[in-house]
């Protein structure tokens, strides 16, 4: 992830907000902590932020906890949008 890609702000798509209130409500606090860590240091320990080429050029995957990840899209100028989150299988990680 290039140095020009700071994480100034990260918003959750409506679909992410929905699953955080439903199927993945157990991840809501963990996801908030992960977003805060990303803003402080996107290369920090445990985040494992990496390009997610399956969803295109500006898509990335970040670790929430042992079995769950979130996918974000870099919108430019430090703005990011989380477009999906879930377990490895749901997100196509195998």
TORKOL-897450 format. One record per residue: x, z, y of N, C-alpha, C in turn. Coordinates in steps of 0.05 Angstrom, whole numbers. Layout:
<atoms>
+--------+--------+--------+--------+--------+--------+--------+--------+--------+
!    n.X !    n.Z !    n.Y !   ca.X !   ca.Z !   ca.Y !    c.X !    c.Z !    c.Y !
+--------+--------+--------+--------+--------+--------+--------+--------+--------+
!      X !      Z !      Y !      X !      Z !      Y !      X !      Z !      Y !
...
+--------+--------+--------+--------+--------+--------+--------+--------+--------+
</atoms>
This chain:
<atoms>
+--------+--------+--------+--------+--------+--------+--------+--------+--------+
!    n.X !    n.Z !    n.Y !   ca.X !   ca.Z !   ca.Y !    c.X !    c.Z !    c.Y !
+--------+--------+--------+--------+--------+--------+--------+--------+--------+
!     17 !      0 !    -23 !      0 !      0 !      0 !     18 !      0 !     24 !
!     15 !    -20 !     41 !     33 !    -23 !     64 !     30 !     -2 !     84 !
!     52 !      2 !    100 !     52 !     24 !    120 !     32 !     18 !    142 !
!     25 !     -7 !    146 !      6 !    -14 !    167 !    -23 !     -6 !    160 !
!    -26 !      4 !    135 !    -53 !     11 !    126 !    -58 !     41 !    127 !
!    -56 !     52 !    151 !    -62 !     81 !    153 !    -92 !     85 !    148 !
!   -100 !    109 !    141 !   -128 !    115 !    137 !   -137 !    134 !    159 !
!   -149 !    122 !    179 !   -158 !    136 !    202 !   -186 !    147 !    197 !
!   -203 !    130 !    185 !   -231 !    137 !    180 !   -240 !    125 !    154 !
!   -256 !    139 !    139 !   -267 !    129 !    114 !   -297 !    135 !    113 !
!   -313 !    115 !    110 !   -342 !    119 !    108 !   -351 !    111 !     80 !
!   -372 !    124 !     71 !   -383 !    119 !     45 !   -407 !    100 !     47 !
!   -407 !     79 !     31 !   -430 !     60 !     30 !   -455 !     76 !     21 !
!   -479 !     65 !     27 !   -504 !     78 !     20 !   -505 !     83 !    -10 !
!   -495 !     64 !    -26 !   -495 !     67 !    -55 !   -478 !     91 !    -65 !
!   -456 !     96 !    -50 !   -438 !    118 !    -57 !   -452 !    145 !    -50 !
!   -465 !    145 !    -26 !   -479 !    169 !    -18 !   -501 !    176 !    -39 !
!   -514 !    155 !    -49 !   -536 !    159 !    -68 !   -525 !    171 !    -95 !
!   -503 !    161 !   -105 !   -493 !    172 !   -131 !   -481 !    200 !   -127 !
!   -471 !    206 !   -102 !   -461 !    232 !    -97 !   -483 !    253 !    -95 !
!   -508 !    244 !    -91 !   -531 !    262 !    -91 !   -545 !    262 !   -118 !
!   -537 !    244 !   -136 !   -550 !    241 !   -162 !   -530 !    244 !   -185 !
!   -524 !    222 !   -198 !   -508 !    222 !   -222 !   -481 !    236 !   -219 !
!   -468 !    232 !   -196 !   -441 !    244 !   -192 !   -442 !    266 !   -171 !
!   -463 !    282 !   -170 !   -465 !    304 !   -150 !   -442 !    324 !   -154 !
!   -432 !    326 !   -179 !   -410 !    344 !   -185 !   -384 !    336 !   -171 !
!   -383 !    311 !   -162 !   -358 !    301 !   -149 !   -359 !    303 !   -118 !
!   -382 !    311 !   -107 !   -384 !    310 !    -78 !   -362 !    326 !    -63 !
!   -357 !    351 !    -71 !   -337 !    367 !    -58 !   -309 !    356 !    -64 !
!   -304 !    348 !    -89 !   -278 !    337 !    -96 !   -273 !    311 !    -80 !
!   -293 !    294 !    -77 !   -290 !    270 !    -62 !   -283 !    276 !    -32 !
!   -297 !    295 !    -21 !   -291 !    302 !      7 !   -262 !    312 !     10 !
!   -252 !    328 !     -9 !   -224 !    337 !     -9 !   -205 !    313 !    -11 !
!   -212 !    294 !    -29 !   -195 !    271 !    -33 !   -194 !    254 !     -7 !
!   -216 !    250 !      7 !   -216 !    235 !     32 !   -199 !    249 !     53 !
!   -201 !    276 !     54 !   -184 !    290 !     73 !   -154 !    287 !     67 !
!   -147 !    287 !     41 !   -119 !    283 !     33 !   -110 !    255 !     41 !
!   -127 !    235 !     37 !   -120 !    208 !     44 !   -113 !    205 !     73 !
!   -129 !    218 !     90 !   -125 !    217 !    119 !    -98 !    230 !    127 !
!    -91 !    251 !    113 !    -66 !    265 !    119 !    -42 !    250 !    109 !
!    -43 !    240 !     85 !    -20 !    226 !     73 !    -30 !    209 !     49 !
!    -36 !    184 !     54 !    -48 !    167 !     33 !    -29 !    163 !      9 !
!     -4 !    170 !     12 !     15 !    168 !    -11 !     20 !    195 !    -24 !
!      4 !    215 !    -16 !      8 !    242 !    -26 !      5 !    245 !    -56 !
!     16 !    266 !    -66 !     15 !    272 !    -95 !    -13 !    274 !   -105 !
!    -17 !    262 !   -128 !    -43 !    263 !   -142 !    -64 !    243 !   -134 !
!    -59 !    228 !   -112 !    -80 !    209 !   -103 !    -79 !    183 !   -119 !
!    -55 !    174 !   -125 !    -51 !    150 !   -141 !    -66 !    126 !   -129 !
!    -64 !    123 !   -102 !    -77 !    101 !    -88 !    -62 !     75 !    -95 !
!    -78 !     56 !   -105 !    -65 !     31 !   -114 !    -84 !      7 !   -109 !
!    -73 !    -17 !   -106 !    -91 !    -40 !   -103 !   -109 !    -44 !   -127 !
!   -133 !    -52 !   -122 !   -152 !    -58 !   -144 !   -160 !    -87 !   -142 !
!   -143 !   -104 !   -153 !   -144 !   -133 !   -150 !   -170 !   -145 !   -161 !
!   -183 !   -131 !   -180 !   -208 !   -142 !   -191 !   -230 !   -146 !   -170 !
!   -228 !   -131 !   -148 !   -248 !   -132 !   -127 !   -238 !   -146 !   -102 !
!   -215 !   -159 !   -103 !   -206 !   -174 !    -80 !   -182 !   -162 !    -66 !
!   -173 !   -177 !    -47 !   -148 !   -171 !    -32 !   -147 !   -143 !    -19 !
!   -168 !   -134 !     -7 !   -167 !   -109 !      9 !   -180 !    -86 !     -6 !
!   -182 !    -88 !    -33 !   -194 !    -66 !    -48 !   -173 !    -48 !    -61 !
!   -179 !    -22 !    -61 !   -160 !     -3 !    -72 !   -175 !     18 !    -89 !
!   -161 !     31 !   -106 !   -172 !     52 !   -123 !   -156 !     78 !   -118 !
!   -170 !    100 !   -117 !   -158 !    126 !   -113 !   -169 !    146 !   -133 !
!   -152 !    164 !   -142 !   -160 !    184 !   -161 !   -175 !    207 !   -147 !
!   -198 !    214 !   -158 !   -213 !    238 !   -148 !   -205 !    262 !   -165 !
!   -206 !    259 !   -191 !   -197 !    279 !   -209 !   -189 !    266 !   -236 !
!   -185 !    281 !   -256 !   -174 !    270 !   -281 !   -189 !    246 !   -291 !
!   -215 !    246 !   -291 !   -230 !    224 !   -303 !   -245 !    206 !   -284 !
!   -242 !    211 !   -257 !   -259 !    196 !   -238 !   -242 !    185 !   -215 !
!   -251 !    162 !   -206 !   -237 !    148 !   -184 !   -258 !    137 !   -164 !
!   -248 !    130 !   -141 !   -265 !    116 !   -121 !   -251 !     90 !   -114 !
!   -268 !     70 !   -107 !   -257 !     45 !    -97 !   -264 !     42 !    -68 !
!   -243 !     35 !    -53 !   -245 !     32 !    -24 !   -237 !      4 !    -15 !
!   -248 !     -4 !      7 !   -240 !    -30 !     19 !   -229 !    -24 !     47 !
!   -205 !    -36 !     51 !   -192 !    -33 !     78 !   -206 !    -53 !     96 !
!   -219 !    -42 !    117 !   -234 !    -58 !    136 !   -218 !    -67 !    160 !
!   -193 !    -56 !    162 !   -176 !    -62 !    185 !   -175 !    -40 !    205 !
!   -153 !    -38 !    219 !   -149 !    -19 !    241 !   -152 !     10 !    232 !
!   -145 !     16 !    207 !   -147 !     44 !    196 !   -174 !     52 !    186 !
!   -193 !     33 !    187 !   -220 !     39 !    177 !   -223 !     30 !    148 !
!   -234 !     47 !    132 !   -239 !     42 !    103 !   -267 !     48 !     96 !
!   -278 !     34 !     76 !   -304 !     40 !     66 !   -303 !     44 !     35 !
!   -315 !     66 !     26 !   -317 !     71 !     -2 !   -341 !     56 !    -12 !
!   -337 !     37 !    -31 !   -360 !     21 !    -40 !   -369 !     29 !    -68 !
!   -354 !     44 !    -83 !   -364 !     54 !   -109 !   -346 !     77 !   -118 !
!   -357 !     95 !   -134 !   -341 !    116 !   -147 !   -354 !    123 !   -173 !
!   -338 !    134 !   -191 !   -348 !    141 !   -217 !   -326 !    146 !   -236 !
!   -333 !    147 !   -262 !   -313 !    151 !   -282 !   -298 !    125 !   -289 !
!   -276 !    128 !   -303 !   -259 !    104 !   -309 !   -275 !     82 !   -321 !
!   -292 !     88 !   -341 !   -307 !     67 !   -355 !   -326 !     53 !   -336 !
!   -341 !     68 !   -320 !   -361 !     56 !   -301 !   -347 !     37 !   -281 !
!   -322 !     44 !   -274 !   -308 !     28 !   -254 !   -290 !      6 !   -266 !
!   -291 !      3 !   -292 !   -275 !    -18 !   -305 !   -246 !    -12 !   -309 !
!   -239 !     13 !   -309 !   -210 !     20 !   -314 !   -203 !     22 !   -343 !
!   -223 !     19 !   -360 !   -217 !     20 !   -389 !   -227 !     44 !   -403 !
+--------+--------+--------+--------+--------+--------+--------+--------+--------+
</atoms>
